[in-house]
Amino acid sequence: MSKKGIGYRITAALVITALLTAVLSILLLFLLTEKAFNDYIKQNRMEQAWEISRMLGDIYDQSGWEGVKSWVEGEQAFRQNHKWQMGNGRMPMGMGFFWGRGMKPLTDIIQRQITVTDTAGNIIASSEHVDEKAPIANSLWDIKVPIFSSKYHIGYLIVWTPMRPDERNLEAIFSRTISRYSFLAVFFGLAIALGAGFLISRQLTRPIKKLSDTVRLFTMGERDVRLPVTGDDELGRLTADFNEMADSIKKSEELRKNLTADVAHELRTPLAILRGTLESIQAGVLSPSPEVILSMQDEIIRMSRLIKDLSDLSRAEAGSLELNRQEISPAELKEKFSYFKTEAEFKGIDFIIDIPEDLPKISVDVVRITQVISNLLTNALRHTSSGRIELSARKAKDGVLFCVKDTGCGIKQEDLPHVFDRFYRAEKSRSRATGGMGLGLAIARSLVETHGGKIWVESEEGKGAEFKFIIPTAN
């Protein structure tokens, strides 16, 4: 796998994504678990603080603040000496009375630094030495719960934050466990990302490499190479698009080759006639009579028409063909094709024009639209040996629909998609009897589309053809 290839980049992206995801997940996990652990510890402390608060309320009911102070500060001496210090054989003031009544020692309830204040915030007693005249900073408060006597609210119990050794050990064990499993998750996540990246990149790069090799062969001139379409995803559609492009290029090259042969043939014949006639005149075999000159003029006209058709088609397809638009009624076009009736009758074919007078007006270049219809009529006459040809127009949803219908030989199904392609002819013969260069229908399509319309054909072999096109109505 090339370091600069798409496979390498896909694998690297997956690994980096997995690593970043794992790191962010671990950080989030540590934050959440730390918060959950601290909430758990604080909840336990709160429960203990409420228990102490209830005890302090009972003590206050029995002996007031003096009893509370003796109990709290007496516990301090007990914790410092780890045994009862009984001066002159007595417990600290008040402690024996309450413990004798079943009151639990403070050390059995909570190992904390506590402070008791009245409702005004004045310090009454503390398990640690504090300045009773200085208020406790709020930043040092961890838990603050009210103290109630049997009658009313008497003060507050403030529990400070130092953590017990057993709590610290529990936190350390919990953190080590999370860390261990987090690193294992990162390791397995990176391994899975690396494997998945390799498989995915291989699956993606294999068809891309095949497509690249096929394109290289195609550019070297092997026009028959194609790729099998193996799926309906983006790569499958890309393969199908390449095959369609290859078919189109191959067909265009075939048409180009046919164009070269057709142009050479069409130009060779009139040029040969002109050359032979001129040589005969120079040799004195022929005299430059009006008939001879007229025949030479016919050949020149034929060549000029070919050049003009190629020029019109190129300009129309390039979008540079200028239209001299004017609003007309479609019925005004009928007189443009009166000459066609004579040509049809000469072949024994009925020619009918059916264009109503009440059709909406269209904005067209009359010369170009006449050229479109003339090309369609000429094509119909060329492929119709008997029957009739009809030119009609009807109002349609998108404009005015023109139709040239004949009873000729029709068009084969395999030829229908290509009848408007330039230089395409169903008959491969190049004789003038079966048609010229195959430019007439291509020019007709380009001119209709330049007017903002569309053109199509409906036909069955042996049943004639209908060429239809729509021109938008004038605004």
N, C-alpha and C positions, 0 to 999 in steps of 0.2 A: 504494500500500500504506500503510494508516494506521499512524502511528507507535505507536499503542496497540493495533493489531490483532495477531491471533495470527501472521500472516505475518511481521510485523516482529520479533516475539519469537523466532520459529523461526530466522529469518536471523541475528539477533544472537546467539542461542545457538550456532549453528553456527560463526560467525566467532570468537566468544570461545573456544569449545572448540578450534578449529583453532589459534588463537594460543597458548593455554596449552599445547596438545600440542606445538607447534613449539618454544616456549621450553624446555619441560622436556626435549624430545628433544635440543635443541642443548646444553643444560647437561650432560645425560647423555653426549652424544657427546664434548664437550670433556673431561669427566672420564675417560672410557674411553680416548680417544686419548692424553691426557696420560700416563695410567698406562702404556699400551702403549709410548709413546715412551720414557718413563723406564725401563721394564723392558728395552727394547731397548738403551739406552745402558748400563744397569747390567750387562747380559749381556756387552756388548763389554768393559767395564772388568774384569769378572770374568775373562774369558779372558786379558786382558792381565796382570792381577794374578797369575794362575797361571803365566803365562810368566815374569814377573819372579821369582816365588817359586822356580821351578825353577832359574833362573840364580843366585839368591842361595844356594841350596843347593849348587850346584857351586862357587861362590866360597868358601863356608865350608869345603868339603872341601879346597880348595887352600891357603887361608891364614887360616882362622878368621874371627873377628869383625873383625879389623883389615882384612882384605881386603874384607869387606862394607862396612865404614865408609868405606874409601878409595873404593870404587866409587860408593856412594850420594852421599857428600859431594863427590866429584870431579865428578860429573854436575852438581851445583849450580853449581860454578864454571864449568863449560862453558856452561851455560844463561845465566849472568849475563854472560859476556864474549863469547859467540858465537864464540869461537875457543879453541884450546888455549893455556893459559898454562903454559909449560914453564920453570919456575924452574931456572936453571943448565943449560938444555938437557935437562931431564928431565920426564917426565909425572908427574902425582900418583902417589903411592905405590900400586903394585899395578895401576894401570889399564893400563899398557903391557903387562904380562904377560898379562892376560886378553884385551885387545883383539887382542894379537898372536896369540892362539889362536882368533881368529874370533868372540869374544864381541861381540854388537851393543851399541852405546851405548844407555843407558837412554832417551835422547831419541828414539831410533828406535822405541821400543816403546810408551811412554806418556808423555803430558805431564800429569803429576799431581804433587801433593805427597804424598810417601810417607814413612812412618816404619817402622823395623824395631825390634821389641822381642824380648827373650828370652821364654821360656815363663812367667816370673814377671811380665811386663808392664813390665820396665825397658827404657828406650829405649837402643838401641845406636847407631842412626844415623838421620838425617832429612834429606830434601832441602831443608827449610826450618829456620830457627833455632828450636829449641824448648828448653825447660828439661828437661834430661835427668833431673832429679830429680822433676819433677812429672808425674803420670800424665795420659794423654790422656783427655779427657772422652768418654764413649760417644756423646754427641750429635754429635761431630765425625767419627765414624767412618762411612764410606760402605761400604767393603769391607774385610773382614778375612779373610785366608787364612793357613793355617799354612805354615811353612817347614820343609822336611825336608832333612837331610843324607843321605849314603848310608847312615847307620847309624840315626839316630833323629830325633825331632822337636826342633828347636832354637829355634823362636821363631815370631813372627807378622809378616806384612807388612800394614800398615794404609795404605789408599789414601784420601786425603781427597777432598772433593766438588767443588772448582771445575770448572766446565764449560768445555771448550775453545771457542775462537771458531767453529770449523767446526760444532761441535755446536749452539752458540747460533744460528748462521745456519740450520742445518737445522730447528731447532725453530721459528724465526720463520717460515720458508717454509711449514712444515707447518700452523702456526696460521692464517696468512693464507689458505691454500687452504681449510681447513675453514670459516673464517669466511665467505669469499666464497660457497661453495656452500650454507652454512646460511642465509644471508640470501636467496639465490635460492629455496631450498626454502620459507622462510617466506612470501615474496611469492606464489609460485605456490599454496601451500596456502591462503592467505587468499583469493586470487582464485577458486580452486575452491570453497571454502566459501561465498563470497558468491554465486556462480552457483548452486550446489546449493541453498543456502537459499532463493534466489528461486524456483527451479523447484519445490522441495518445498512451500514455503508456498503458492505459487499453486495447486498441485495439491490441497492440503488445503483451502484457503480457498474455492475455487470451489464444491465441493458444499456446504460449510457455509453459504455465502452463499445458495445456492439453497434450502437447507432453511430458513434464516432468513426468506427472502422468502415461502416457502410457508406457514410457520407464521403469519407476519403476515397473509397473505390468509385463512388459516383462522380466525384470531381475529376477523377483520372480518366473518365470516359466510359465506364461500365454502366450503361443506362438501364440495364435489366435487373440490377440488384434491388432487393426489397427485404423488409423485415417482417416477421410474423407479429401480429398484434396479440399480446398475451394477457391483456387486462384492460379494465375500463378506467384506470386511474390516470394521473397526469402523464406518466411515462407511456402508457398505452395510447393516449390521445396524441402525444408527441410522435410516436411511431406511426400512427395512422396518418397524421398530417404530413410526415416525411414521405410516406408512400404516395399520398395524393399529389404532393409537390413533384415527386419523381415522375409520376405518370403525366402530370401536366407539362413538365419540361420535355419529357420524351415526345409527347404529342406535338408540342410547339416546335421542336426540332424537326420532326417529320413534316409538319406544315411548312416550315422554313425551307426544307429541302424541296418540297413540292412547289413552293413559291418560286424558287430559283429555276426549277425545270419549266414551270408554267410560264414565267415571264420570258425565259429564253425562247420557249416555243412560240409564244404569242408575238414576240418581237422578231423572231427569225423569219416567220412567214411573210409579213409585210415588207420587211427589209429585203428579203430575197426577191420579192416581186418588184420592188422599186429598183433594186440593183440590176435585175435582169432586163427590166424595161429600159433603164437608162443605157445599159450596154448595147441593147438592140438598137436604140436610137443613134448612139455614137457609131455603131457599125453600119448604119444605113439600112438595117433590116426593117425597122419600123420608122414611120414618120411621126413627128410630134403632133398628132391629130387631137382634136378635142376629146374624142373617146379615150385615147390613151392617157391624156393628161387627167381626165376625170377618174380613171381607174387608179392612177397614182394618188390622187387626192383622197380617195376612199381609204386607201391603206394608211395614209398619214393621219386621217381622222380617227381610224381605229387605234393607232398608237397614242394619239393625244387623249382619247377617252380612257385608255388604260392608265396613263400617267395621272390624269385628273382624278380618277377613282382612288388611286393610291394616295394622292395628296389629300383628298377629302376625308378619307378614312383615318389617316394619321392625325389630321387636325382635330377631327371629332373625338377620337380616343384621347388626345392630349388635352381636350377642353379648351382649345384655342380657336374653335370654329365660331365665327360671329354670325348671329342670327338677325335678320332684318324683320322683326316681328310686326304683325299688324292683326287687328281683330277682324275676323271674317266669319261668315256663316259657312258651315261645312258644305251646304248646297252649292256655294260658289265654286267649289272644286270640280263639279261635274263636267263643265265645259272643257277642263284641262285634258280630259281623256276621251274626247270624241274621236280622235284619230285612232284610238285603240280598237274601236268597233270595226273599222275597215280591216285591220290586221287579223282580228278574230274571225270575221266572216270569210276572209280569204282562205282560212284553214277549216272552214265549216263549223265554227264554234260560235254559239250564242253568247253575246256579251250584254250583261244587265247591270245598270247602275241604279241603286236604290238608296238615295240620300234625301230624307224628308227636309222640307223647307223650315220646319219649326224647331230645329235643333238649336241648342244654346251656342253662342259664339265661342270661338277658340282664338287664342293669341298665338300665331305661328308665323314662321317664315314660309311664305307661300311656295317659293321656289324649292325649298328643302322638303316640305311635306309632299309636294308634287313628285319630287325625286323618290321619296319613300314609296309612295303608291305605285309609281311607274316601275320601280324595281320589283315590287311584289306582283304586279300584273304581268310583267315580262317573264318572271319566273313561272307564273301560273300558265302562261301561254306556251312556254317552252316544254312543259311537262304534261300538257293536255292535248290529246289527239282528237277528241270528239267530246260532245256534251256542251257544257257551258261554263262560263266564268262570271262571277257576280261580285261587284263592288258595292258594299252597303255601309251604312253608318247608323248608329243608334245612341240614344242617351243612356249613359251609365252612371253609376254611383260616383265614380271618381272623375268623370269628364265625358268625352264623346268616344264611343267605341267604333273603330273602323274595322272592316273585315273584308278580306279578299278570299273568296271560296272558289274552288275549281273541282272538276270531276275527273282529274287526271289520274296518274298512276299511284299517287300517294307517296308516303315516305316510310321507310323501314324503321322499326322501333329502335334499332341500334344507331340509326343516323339522326334521330330526333334531337338528342342533346347537343348536336354539333352543327346543326344547319345554319346557325348564326355566326359560327366561327369563320374568321377570315381565311380565304383560300380553300375552304372545305367544299368538296363536291361529292355527292353520293355516286355519281358516275365518274369513274376514274379516267374516262376518255377525255382527251383534250380537244376534240373536234368542236367546231363552232356550232354545230347542230345541237349539241347537248349543253351548251352554255359556255360562258367565257371563263373568267378567272376565279369565280367563286367569291367575288367581292360585293355583289349586289345586296345580299341579305345582311352581311356584316355592316355595310354602310347604312342600310335601313335601320338596324338596331341602334347604331351610334347616333343617328339623327333623331330618332324617337326619344332616346334617353337624354339627349341634349335639350329637347323640348320639355323635359320633366315627366315623360310618359314611360310606358313599358310595352314590350312586344313579345309575343309568343306564338306557337304553332300547335295545332291539333290535327292529327292525321292518322290514318290507317293505310297500310299498303294495299293498293288496288281500289281504294275508296275515295281518292282525292285528298285535298288538304285545305285547311282554313288557317290563314295567317291573320292574326288579330293584333291591334295595337290601340292603346288609349292615349288621348291627348287631353290634358286638363282644360277645363273651361276657363274663359277669361274672367278675371276678377272684376 
